[in-house]
Amino acid sequence: MSKKHDNTNNIAVVLSFLIMGLGQMYKGHIWRGLGIMLGGFVLLFLTFGIGTFLLWLWNIFDAYNLEVR
């Protein structure tokens, strides 16, 4: 794996840590990132934050593993 690819993954993880879906958008998966943002917002009200927390954890893992478009 190249250093540039490592840096892209690290930046995507930090962005997803700060704002759900932003790491996916950074890697070029705009609709996926928007879906995660919307899903997190909806889950916040439906599950009182528990579902949002689990989605947030998955979001960070997903941002790291996505391929750059």
MOQUIVEN-V312480 format. One record per pair of residues at least 4 apart in sequence whose C-alpha atoms are under 6 Angstrom apart, sorted by the first residue. I is the first residue (numbers start at 1). J is the second residue. Records with the same first field share a line. If there is no record, write none. Layout:
I: J, J
This chain:
9: 64
12: 23, 63
13: 60, 63, 64
15: 22, 23
16: 20, 21, 22, 23, 60
20: 37
21: 33, 36, 37
23: 63
24: 29, 33, 63
25: 29, 30, 33
27: 68
28: 69
35: 39
36: 40
39: 43
40: 52
43: 47, 51, 52
44: 48, 49, 52
47: 51
52: 56
55: 59
58: 62
